[in-house]
Amino acid sequence: MSRFAQTLMRTTQHLRGQTAKALRMQGADEPFRAPQTLLTFSSREDLQNYAIGCDTDIGGLSTAHLDLVEPTEKDNEQTRPYVKFWGEMRLGARKELEGKIRSGYAGFRSKRRRMLIGEITDDVSMHRFLALRLRAAGHPRTRNSYYVNIQTDGPVETDLWQHRLYFRREDGGWEDIYIPFDEFVLTNTGEVSQQQMTMFRERLRTIGISILGGNSGVEGPYELGIDSIRAVNEEDVPSDHARRERTVRRDAVGETRGMSIKCRAEKI
C-alpha cells in the first residue's frame, strides 16, 4: 500500500471514529480513566507502524533490529506474539570518523500518524502512568541502559521526554513497569533542558525505546521483548508493585536529571 493510500485510510478511519463519538455524545461522559492501549506489538502489521535506527546513521557501528516473535510452549509467561528489539551495542565508529562522533545508541519509535489534514495523537491527560510490559534479555551489562522516549505535539519538534527503564528481574523474564508521566524529563537534541515544564499529555505524538550504551560505556548484545505499552491510573497499578518501585523511580529521576542524555532519539 502506498504512503498516500495509508494516509487516506487513516484519515477515513479517524473521521469515522470521531463521527461515531459525536453521535454517541461521548464528550459528555465522565472522564475516561480505563487503561488505554497506546502501542501493540502482536502482528506483522503492527511492525509497519514503527521506525528503527541506530548510530550507523552517523557512522557508528551498532546494529538494531525489530522482529516479531511467536511464543513457544516453554514461554509460560507469554501467550501471544510480541516484538523483539535486538542488536549489538558498539561504541566505536568507522575509521575515518573516530573521535569525531558520539556513537553507542539504537532505538525505535512509533511512526507519526499523519492524515490529509493534521495527524492523529493520543490524549492521556486523564492517566497518570505509562505502563510497559517488557523483558530484558541480552547481555546483563546492557539491561540498565534503556530509556523510554515520548514526543508530544509541541512547538519544538526536537523536544523529547525521557525516563530510564529499570528492571527488577535478572533472569530475563517478563515484568510490568509503571512510570508516572510527571517524572519524565524534558530533553532537546540529546541534552537535558535547563527549563523543565509539564508534559503536554493531551497530544502524544510518538513513543519509543532507546538503548544508550554511550552514556555508561556499555557494549555487547542487547535484547528487549515488548508486549504492550499503555496509559493507566493508580487503580491499575498493583499496590505491592507501587511500593517496590517508588524508591527505584526516585533514584531514576535523580540520575536522569543529573546526566546528559547523548542520544539523537528524535532522529530515529
N, C-alpha and C positions, 0 to 999 in steps of 0.2 A: 504494500500500500504506500502511495506517495505521501510526502510530508503534507502537501495541501489537502489530500483526502483525509489524513488523520486529523488535521486541524478542523476541517469541515465537520467530520463526525463528532469530534469533541465539542464543537460549538453547538451542534444539534442536540446532543445528549444533555448538555448543560442547560440549554433553553427549555428543553422538555422537562427537566427536573425542577427548574425554577417555576415553570408554569404549574406543575403539579403541586408544589408547595403553596403557591398563591391560591389555588383552588381549594386546598385543604385549610387555608388560613393558618398555616403553620407558624407564621411570625407572631401570632397572638398567643402561642403556647407558653408554658413556663420555660425558663432557661434550660437548655438541653445539657444534662450532666452525665448521661450514659457514656461508657467508653466509646471512643471514636477511632476507628482504624484509619491510619494515615497512609501506611505503605504495606503492601503484601508482596510475598516472595515465593509463591507456591506454584507458578506455572512459567512456561517459556514466554508466554505473552507478557507476564509481569517483567521479565528480564529486559524487554524492549523499552521499559519506562525509566531505565537508569543509564547514566553516563559514568564512565570509568576513566581514570587517568593516574599517572604517576610521574616521577621525576624524569623519566625518559623524554618527556615533552620538552625539557630544557637541557638535555644532555646527560642526565643521570643514568644509573644502571639498575634501578629497582624494576620489578615486574608486578603486574596486577591483573587478576582475572576474576570474573564473576560467573559462576556456574550454578545450574540447577541440580540439586541432589535429591534422589529418591530415597526415603528412609528404608533401612533394612530390618530384618527380623531381630537383629542384635541391638538395634537402637530402640530400647523400650521407653525412652523419654520423648521420642518424636515420632508421630504417626502420620504426618503429612509432609509433602515436599518442602524444601527450604533452599535458600541460596547460600553458597559458599564463596566468600571473598578471600582470595588467597594469592600468594606470590612470594617473592623473595625481596626482603628489605636490604638494600645496599647503600652505603654512604659514599661510595666513590663516584667518579664521573669519567666521561670519555677523556682520553689523554689530553686532547687539546683544550679541555675546559677545566682541568684540575686546578683547584684554588680559585676558580672564578665564579662558581655557582654553589648554592647550598642545596644539596640533594638529600635523599633519605625520607621520601614521603610517597604515599599512594592512597587512593581513596575512590569512593563512588558517591553519587548523589542521585536523587530523583530528578528527572528532566522537567523543565518548565512546561506547563500545560497551556500552551498558547491557543487562543481562539481567533476567529476572524477579527474580533474587536476585543482587546484585553486578554486576560488569561485567568485560569481557574486557580484559586488559592484555598487554603484551609483555615477556618476560623476555630481556634482553640481557646478563645478568651474565657470560656466557661470551664476550662480544665486546668488543673494545677500541675500535673506531672506528665512528662514524656516517659512512656513505658516501652522498653525494648526487651524482646526475648532473644537471647544470644547464647552462643557457646564459643569460648576462646580456646582454640587448639593451636597448632603450630609449635614453634619453639617457646618454652616458658619465658625466656627473656623478652619476647615480643608482646606478651599478653597485657602489659600495662602501658602500652604506647598508643592506644586507640582513643580517638576523640569523636564525639557526635557533633555535627555541624548543622545549623539551621540558618536559612536565608529568608528574610521577610520582604514584603513588598514595600520597602522603604525608599527614601530619596537617594541613598548612596548604594549603588549596586555591589560595591566591593565589601560592604559590611557583612560580617558573618558572626553568628552567635555560636560559641563553642563550650563544650564541657567534656572533661576527661571521663573515660569509662574505666571503672574499677570492677574487677571480677573477684568474687569470693572463692569460687571453686578452683582447685588446682588440678582437677582430673579431666578438664576439657568438656565437662558436662554442661547441659543447658541450665540457664538461670534467667530470672526476670530482674531487670534493673529499672528503677524508678528515679527520675531526675526532675526536681522542681524546675519549672520554666524560669522562675525568677532567680535561679542560681547559675544560669548561663552567662558567660562573659562575652561582651562585645569586642570583636577584633576587626581589623581592617588591613588588608594586604599582608597578613601574617603577623601583625603586631597587635598586642592588647591596646585597645583605645584608651586614651587618657580620660576622656569624658564618657563614663558609663551611663546608660539610660535604660528605661524599661522596654522590654521586647514588645514589638507591635504584633501581638498574638492574634489579632483579628485577621491577618492576611499572611499566613505562612506560605512561602513560595516553593522552597525545596528543603529536603532533609537528606543528610548524607553521613557517612562514617569515613574517617581517615585514620591511617596509622602513620605516626610521625617518629621515625627512627632517628632522624637528625637531631631531635631535641635532647635525647638521652644517650646518643652514641650506640644505638641498638641496631644490630644486623642479624639476619637469619631468616628462615622460612616462617611465614605467618599464615594464619588461617582463622577466619571468623565465620561462624554459622549465624545466619539471620533468619528468624522465623516471621516476626512481625514487629511493626512499630505503631504504637497507639498513643492517644491522649486520654488520660484517666484522671480521677479525682481521689480524695483521701479514702473514700469508702471502698475503692477498688484496690487499695494497697494493703496487703496483709499486715496486721499490727506488729507481729514479731519481725517481719521484714523491715518495716519502717524503723524500728528501734535499732536493728543491726546496722542499717545504712546511714543513720543520722551522723555518726562520727566520721564515717568514711567520706560522705558528701562534703562535710565541713572542711576536711583536710584537702579534698579535691578542689574545692573552690579557692581556698587559700593558695594552693600550689599553682592553679591556673592563673590567678590574678597576678602572681609574682613572677611569671615567666613570659618570655617572648615566644609566641607560637609561630614558628617559622614554617608555615605551610600555605602555599597559594591555593587553598582548597576552593576558592571561588572560581578558579580557572578550570577545575575538573568538570 
